[in-house]
Amino acid sequence: MALASIQSMVNISGRDKVYVAALPFQAKTEPAHSVTLALHKLHLWDLQHFLVIIKTSLPPSNSQASVFDFQPEDPEDVFALALAALPGRSVPGTLLRRTMKRLPKQRCWFVGSSKGDSLDIALKFNDTWGTDWKMGIHDCRIYANELVECLTGEKRVLERLRRRTPWLL
């Protein structure tokens, strides 16, 4: 019996960890970078940009995390983003993948462990994800929810996080 529980602990600890974080859009120039940062600091749930972070359990990746993200192709084009908020409108989106050395200290939530090879699952998911960005319909929230569901099996993870994070309106 003790051996079975030890094996279970080893299997669980060897699984990749999945996180969701709220970070500003990856805008590169001013004033867009300042605007996205200011919106992020307002703590308004509907203005947060969500992404999925995978911390793999295998070396040498244990020192870095992979970030998977879906955002407008040009997050600096405020007019296009406003247009995408209209019913039936979209703007070109882009799937981003990058690494980060450490997890964000704020607005980053552990949401579960992956059911398999998380990086492979995420890459296959991205291969099927359409890149027309539609605010509230096909945006970072939908992307994060669906990718987390593929990785962990949990549906609508952002709804759970919103209920458990009262300071984020």
Backbone as CSV, one residue per row, in Angstrom:
resi,resn,N_x,N_y,N_z,CA_x,CA_y,CA_z,C_x,C_y,C_z
1,MET,0.825,-1.187,0.000,0.000,0.000,0.000,0.872,1.254,0.000
2,ALA,1.918,1.276,0.824,2.805,2.433,0.877,3.508,2.630,-0.455
3,LEU,3.896,1.542,-1.125,4.563,1.634,-2.417,3.642,2.276,-3.449
4,ALA,2.365,1.912,-3.433,1.408,2.478,-4.387,1.269,3.982,-4.191
5,SER,1.215,4.437,-2.944,1.073,5.876,-2.714,2.345,6.624,-3.091
6,ILE,3.503,6.005,-2.889,4.768,6.629,-3.303,4.817,6.729,-4.820
7,GLN,4.426,5.668,-5.529,4.421,5.705,-6.985,3.460,6.775,-7.481
8,SER,2.314,6.903,-6.827,1.343,7.914,-7.205,1.930,9.312,-7.025
9,MET,2.645,9.534,-5.923,3.270,10.833,-5.676,4.332,11.116,-6.721
10,VAL,5.114,10.125,-7.103,6.157,10.308,-8.110,5.528,10.676,-9.443
11,ASN,4.455,9.987,-9.830,3.796,10.286,-11.093,3.216,11.693,-11.098
12,ILE,2.592,12.092,-10.005,2.007,13.429,-9.943,3.100,14.488,-9.974
13,SER,4.168,14.286,-9.220,5.221,15.300,-9.185,5.979,15.358,-10.500
14,GLY,5.933,14.309,-11.306,6.628,14.306,-12.584,5.826,14.925,-13.713
15,ARG,4.576,15.319,-13.442,3.740,15.905,-14.482,4.036,17.391,-14.628
16,ASP,3.823,17.886,-15.847,4.045,19.300,-16.107,2.972,20.129,-15.409
17,LYS,3.376,21.269,-14.892,2.452,22.161,-14.188,1.930,23.214,-15.170
18,VAL,0.653,23.520,-15.055,0.000,24.466,-15.950,-0.489,25.660,-15.128
19,TYR,-0.192,26.844,-15.615,-0.569,28.096,-14.959,-1.317,28.977,-15.955
20,VAL,-2.127,29.877,-15.424,-2.727,30.944,-16.211,-2.249,32.242,-15.580
21,ALA,-1.863,33.183,-16.426,-1.400,34.480,-15.926,-2.120,35.597,-16.670
22,ALA,-2.254,36.725,-16.010,-2.791,37.934,-16.623,-1.630,38.912,-16.746
23,LEU,-1.241,39.186,-17.976,-0.133,40.092,-18.261,-0.567,41.065,-19.349
24,PRO,0.110,42.211,-19.486,-0.235,43.137,-20.563,0.075,42.526,-21.931
25,PHE,-0.595,43.059,-22.973,-0.247,42.683,-24.345,1.239,42.918,-24.571
26,GLN,1.795,42.218,-25.531,3.195,42.400,-25.896,3.336,43.554,-26.890
27,ALA,3.025,44.778,-26.479,3.203,45.958,-27.320,4.650,46.422,-27.208
28,LYS,5.216,46.826,-28.338,6.644,47.126,-28.354,6.975,48.620,-28.340
29,THR,6.051,49.456,-28.788,6.372,50.875,-28.894,5.493,51.700,-27.964
30,GLU,5.939,52.918,-27.715,5.145,53.873,-26.952,4.225,54.593,-27.930
31,PRO,3.058,55.015,-27.577,2.443,54.949,-26.261,1.687,53.640,-26.000
32,ALA,1.646,52.745,-26.990,0.850,51.515,-26.841,1.284,50.695,-25.631
33,HIS,2.586,50.603,-25.388,3.068,49.830,-24.244,2.541,50.433,-22.941
34,SER,2.594,51.749,-22.832,2.100,52.420,-21.621,0.600,52.234,-21.449
35,VAL,-0.142,52.277,-22.554,-1.594,52.101,-22.484,-1.932,50.690,-22.023
36,THR,-1.302,49.675,-22.609,-1.609,48.292,-22.216,-1.205,48.042,-20.770
37,LEU,-0.111,48.635,-20.337,0.321,48.488,-18.949,-0.671,49.167,-17.999
38,ALA,-1.148,50.353,-18.368,-2.118,51.073,-17.532,-3.435,50.296,-17.429
39,LEU,-3.904,49.744,-18.542,-5.137,48.947,-18.512,-4.969,47.729,-17.621
40,HIS,-3.808,47.115,-17.683,-3.520,45.936,-16.860,-3.569,46.290,-15.370
41,LYS,-3.069,47.466,-15.025,-3.003,47.875,-13.617,-4.360,48.268,-13.035
42,LEU,-5.366,48.427,-13.876,-6.696,48.785,-13.377,-7.372,47.636,-12.630
43,HIS,-6.853,46.430,-12.766,-7.417,45.246,-12.101,-8.837,44.935,-12.562
44,LEU,-9.206,45.352,-13.752,-10.524,45.026,-14.287,-10.420,43.726,-15.066
45,TRP,-11.183,42.721,-14.653,-11.095,41.386,-15.245,-11.232,41.430,-16.763
46,ASP,-12.203,42.197,-17.261,-12.473,42.216,-18.695,-11.381,42.910,-19.503
47,LEU,-10.478,43.606,-18.842,-9.373,44.253,-19.549,-8.050,43.500,-19.378
48,GLN,-8.096,42.346,-18.748,-6.877,41.561,-18.546,-6.582,40.725,-19.789
49,HIS,-5.310,40.531,-20.060,-4.871,39.672,-21.165,-4.348,38.377,-20.551
50,PHE,-4.985,37.255,-20.883,-4.641,35.972,-20.274,-3.779,35.129,-21.193
51,LEU,-2.874,34.394,-20.579,-2.016,33.476,-21.311,-1.778,32.237,-20.472
52,VAL,-1.262,31.201,-21.114,-1.036,29.917,-20.451,0.465,29.694,-20.333
53,ILE,0.888,29.265,-19.156,2.303,28.990,-18.900,2.441,27.525,-18.522
54,ILE,3.400,26.864,-19.155,3.669,25.454,-18.867,5.064,25.349,-18.284
55,LYS,5.133,24.789,-17.106,6.417,24.539,-16.434,6.647,23.032,-16.528
56,THR,7.564,22.636,-17.406,7.786,21.204,-17.605,8.567,20.613,-16.445
57,SER,8.376,19.327,-16.254,9.005,18.644,-15.120,10.343,18.020,-15.479
58,LEU,10.674,17.994,-16.765,11.905,17.332,-17.194,13.050,18.325,-17.341
59,PRO,14.252,17.970,-16.881,15.409,18.814,-17.130,15.750,18.758,-18.611
60,PRO,16.390,19.714,-19.214,16.876,20.954,-18.607,15.828,22.048,-18.560
61,SER,14.600,21.776,-18.961,13.565,22.804,-19.025,13.092,23.265,-17.667
62,ASN,13.554,22.613,-16.598,13.015,22.952,-15.282,13.372,24.362,-14.839
63,SER,14.290,25.019,-15.548,14.638,26.380,-15.164,13.833,27.411,-15.952
64,GLN,13.086,26.980,-16.970,12.307,27.910,-17.770,10.881,27.408,-17.924
65,ALA,10.017,28.324,-18.252,8.621,27.989,-18.511,8.289,28.422,-19.931
66,SER,7.393,27.697,-20.572,6.935,28.045,-21.919,5.615,28.790,-21.811
67,VAL,5.521,29.894,-22.533,4.337,30.745,-22.510,3.623,30.614,-23.849
68,PHE,2.323,30.353,-23.795,1.496,30.265,-24.990,0.434,31.346,-24.896
69,ASP,0.283,32.087,-25.998,-0.454,33.329,-25.949,-1.153,33.564,-27.286
70,PHE,-2.333,34.158,-27.255,-3.051,34.573,-28.463,-3.469,36.016,-28.273
71,GLN,-3.039,36.859,-29.195,-3.358,38.277,-29.087,-3.515,38.868,-30.483
72,PRO,-4.025,40.099,-30.582,-4.104,40.738,-31.895,-2.708,40.844,-32.511
73,GLU,-2.650,40.718,-33.822,-1.368,40.813,-34.513,-0.691,42.150,-34.221
74,ASP,-1.497,43.206,-34.162,-0.959,44.533,-33.863,-1.695,45.108,-32.650
75,PRO,-1.245,44.765,-31.443,-1.941,45.257,-30.247,-1.800,46.761,-30.061
76,GLU,-0.985,47.392,-30.891,-0.781,48.830,-30.789,-1.800,49.613,-31.610
77,ASP,-2.561,48.934,-32.458,-3.559,49.586,-33.300,-4.880,49.684,-32.534
78,VAL,-5.036,50.765,-31.797,-6.204,50.954,-30.941,-7.487,50.997,-31.771
79,PHE,-7.437,51.601,-32.958,-8.617,51.664,-33.823,-9.068,50.260,-34.227
80,ALA,-8.137,49.410,-34.620,-8.478,48.038,-35.021,-9.053,47.254,-33.845
81,LEU,-8.505,47.466,-32.652,-9.025,46.767,-31.472,-10.447,47.222,-31.150
82,ALA,-10.707,48.519,-31.304,-12.063,49.024,-31.079,-13.018,48.436,-32.118
83,LEU,-12.556,48.317,-33.353,-13.356,47.719,-34.416,-13.667,46.254,-34.104
84,ALA,-12.699,45.546,-33.544,-12.883,44.127,-33.211,-13.896,43.928,-32.087
85,ALA,-14.198,44.991,-31.356,-15.188,44.894,-30.282,-16.613,44.924,-30.835
86,LEU,-16.768,45.354,-32.088,-18.097,45.398,-32.698,-18.548,43.991,-33.081
87,PRO,-19.841,43.720,-32.975,-20.344,42.380,-33.324,-19.984,41.990,-34.761
88,GLY,-19.480,40.781,-34.919,-19.148,40.246,-36.234,-17.820,40.708,-36.801
89,ARG,-17.106,41.559,-36.092,-15.831,42.084,-36.597,-14.662,41.336,-35.979
90,SER,-13.576,41.271,-36.716,-12.363,40.642,-36.196,-11.151,41.368,-36.752
91,VAL,-10.012,41.116,-36.129,-8.727,41.607,-36.622,-7.795,40.402,-36.696
92,PRO,-6.738,40.504,-37.498,-5.787,39.386,-37.534,-5.163,39.177,-36.157
93,GLY,-5.084,37.933,-35.749,-4.459,37.589,-34.477,-3.182,36.812,-34.713
94,THR,-2.435,36.631,-33.651,-1.198,35.864,-33.755,-1.023,34.997,-32.512
95,LEU,-0.480,33.823,-32.738,-0.146,32.909,-31.644,1.315,33.129,-31.292
96,LEU,1.577,33.385,-30.030,2.943,33.625,-29.583,3.390,32.486,-28.682
97,ARG,4.650,32.137,-28.817,5.256,31.177,-27.895,6.621,31.731,-27.525
98,ARG,6.869,31.803,-26.245,8.156,32.297,-25.766,8.477,31.590,-24.461
99,THR,9.644,31.860,-23.932,10.013,31.272,-22.647,10.210,32.393,-21.636
100,MET,10.045,32.044,-20.385,10.359,32.983,-19.309,11.149,32.221,-18.253
101,LYS,12.072,32.921,-17.642,12.953,32.283,-16.663,12.225,31.927,-15.372
102,ARG,11.262,32.763,-14.976,10.518,32.471,-13.748,9.066,32.914,-13.927
103,LEU,8.226,32.335,-13.122,6.805,32.665,-13.176,6.567,34.078,-12.651
104,PRO,5.547,34.770,-13.164,5.212,36.088,-12.623,4.858,35.978,-11.142
105,LYS,5.210,37.004,-10.379,4.943,36.989,-8.935,3.497,37.353,-8.617
106,GLN,2.838,38.042,-9.532,1.449,38.450,-9.313,0.602,37.993,-10.491
107,ARG,-0.686,37.820,-10.231,-1.659,37.460,-11.258,-1.244,36.230,-12.058
108,CYS,-0.766,35.245,-11.348,-0.376,33.974,-11.953,-0.922,32.871,-11.057
109,TRP,-1.730,31.986,-11.627,-2.424,30.972,-10.852,-2.085,29.575,-11.358
110,PHE,-1.744,28.686,-10.437,-1.580,27.277,-10.782,-2.977,26.718,-11.020
111,VAL,-3.192,26.087,-12.185,-4.530,25.581,-12.506,-4.580,24.062,-12.631
112,GLY,-3.423,23.398,-12.586,-3.445,21.941,-12.634,-2.203,21.362,-13.275
113,SER,-2.200,20.049,-13.367,-1.101,19.326,-14.004,-1.597,18.755,-15.321
114,SER,-0.695,18.676,-16.285,-1.104,18.200,-17.606,-1.346,16.703,-17.605
115,LYS,-2.172,16.285,-18.559,-2.515,14.876,-18.694,-1.505,14.129,-19.562
116,GLY,-0.583,14.823,-20.183,0.363,14.183,-21.096,1.520,15.108,-21.388
117,ASP,2.130,14.946,-22.553,3.246,15.791,-22.984,2.690,17.184,-23.286
118,SER,2.780,18.061,-22.319,2.096,19.354,-22.400,2.563,20.216,-23.571
119,LEU,3.851,20.233,-23.852,4.330,21.063,-24.959,3.806,20.538,-26.287
120,ASP,3.792,19.232,-26.458,3.264,18.629,-27.682,1.764,18.913,-27.813
121,ILE,1.040,18.785,-26.715,-0.402,19.066,-26.722,-0.645,20.527,-27.112
122,ALA,0.121,21.446,-26.525,-0.059,22.875,-26.811,0.274,23.194,-28.267
123,LEU,1.332,22.599,-28.796,1.697,22.853,-30.195,0.628,22.316,-31.148
124,LYS,0.099,21.138,-30.864,-0.978,20.583,-31.702,-2.238,21.436,-31.589
125,PHE,-2.523,21.921,-30.397,-3.666,22.811,-30.197,-3.495,24.064,-31.057
126,ASN,-2.302,24.652,-31.030,-2.042,25.856,-31.818,-2.206,25.607,-33.313
127,ASP,-1.862,24.396,-33.773,-2.009,24.066,-35.194,-3.464,24.137,-35.648
128,THR,-4.392,23.940,-34.731,-5.813,23.936,-35.097,-6.523,25.244,-34.737
129,TRP,-5.838,26.145,-34.048,-6.469,27.376,-33.568,-6.522,28.409,-34.694
130,GLY,-7.707,28.902,-35.019,-7.854,29.967,-36.010,-7.307,31.274,-35.474
131,THR,-6.786,32.110,-36.353,-6.115,33.320,-35.877,-6.907,34.611,-36.115
132,ASP,-8.192,34.516,-36.415,-9.012,35.727,-36.439,-9.362,36.068,-35.000
133,TRP,-8.918,37.238,-34.530,-9.113,37.656,-33.139,-10.415,38.444,-33.048
134,LYS,-11.375,37.936,-32.266,-12.666,38.603,-32.059,-12.860,38.779,-30.564
135,MET,-12.930,40.012,-30.137,-13.030,40.301,-28.708,-14.248,39.615,-28.090
136,GLY,-13.994,38.829,-27.041,-15.056,38.151,-26.321,-15.581,36.891,-26.987
137,ILE,-15.178,36.626,-28.216,-15.669,35.464,-28.958,-14.533,34.507,-29.301
138,HIS,-13.432,35.058,-29.742,-12.264,34.253,-30.130,-11.023,35.078,-29.763
139,ASP,-10.769,35.185,-28.461,-9.681,36.028,-27.974,-8.841,35.261,-26.962
140,CYS,-8.046,35.976,-26.191,-7.127,35.328,-25.249,-7.857,34.531,-24.174
141,ARG,-9.047,34.968,-23.776,-9.798,34.234,-22.748,-10.258,32.870,-23.261
142,ILE,-10.812,32.867,-24.456,-11.273,31.614,-25.052,-10.071,30.705,-25.287
143,TYR,-8.983,31.296,-25.785,-7.757,30.531,-26.031,-7.250,29.890,-24.739
144,ALA,-7.140,30.679,-23.677,-6.631,30.155,-22.403,-7.551,29.064,-21.860
145,ASN,-8.854,29.306,-21.879,-9.803,28.294,-21.395,-9.671,26.989,-22.164
146,GLU,-9.630,27.065,-23.485,-9.608,25.848,-24.297,-8.262,25.132,-24.231
147,LEU,-7.158,25.886,-24.183,-5.852,25.236,-24.064,-5.718,24.552,-22.708
148,VAL,-6.153,25.215,-21.643,-6.107,24.593,-20.310,-6.974,23.333,-20.290
149,GLU,-8.124,23.376,-20.950,-8.974,22.183,-20.999,-8.254,21.027,-21.703
150,CYS,-7.552,21.322,-22.792,-6.785,20.269,-23.485,-5.666,19.725,-22.603
151,LEU,-5.044,20.592,-21.826,-3.899,20.182,-21.008,-4.309,19.462,-19.732
152,THR,-5.342,19.957,-19.060,-5.685,19.432,-17.731,-7.051,18.752,-17.659
153,GLY,-7.904,19.044,-18.617,-9.265,18.516,-18.582,-10.256,19.451,-17.908
154,GLU,-9.782,20.516,-17.258,-10.688,21.449,-16.579,-11.316,22.409,-17.585
155,LYS,-12.634,22.512,-17.541,-13.370,23.418,-18.426,-13.550,24.776,-17.750
156,ARG,-13.512,25.835,-18.544,-13.790,27.208,-18.101,-13.001,27.608,-16.855
157,VAL,-11.720,27.420,-16.908,-10.858,27.708,-15.758,-10.917,29.186,-15.363
158,LEU,-11.080,30.074,-16.341,-11.097,31.501,-16.009,-12.313,31.880,-15.170
159,GLU,-13.428,31.189,-15.357,-14.602,31.454,-14.514,-14.297,31.096,-13.063
160,ARG,-13.623,29.979,-12.861,-13.247,29.582,-11.490,-12.297,30.612,-10.886
161,LEU,-11.315,31.044,-11.656,-10.351,32.024,-11.141,-11.032,33.346,-10.816
162,ARG,-11.971,33.749,-11.649,-12.663,35.016,-11.401,-13.455,34.957,-10.098
163,ARG,-14.112,33.840,-9.835,-14.872,33.695,-8.587,-13.956,33.691,-7.368
164,ARG,-12.732,33.197,-7.525,-11.827,33.050,-6.383,-10.855,34.219,-6.254
165,THR,-10.981,35.232,-7.100,-10.068,36.372,-7.070,-10.885,37.648,-6.921
166,PRO,-11.393,37.944,-5.714,-12.307,39.073,-5.531,-11.677,40.439,-5.800
167,TRP,-10.381,40.580,-5.640,-9.751,41.880,-5.863,-9.653,42.212,-7.345
168,LEU,-9.830,41.202,-8.211,-9.782,41.434,-9.652,-11.226,41.546,-10.130
169,LEU,-11.682,42.769,-10.328,-13.102,43.030,-10.632,-13.513,42.508,-11.985
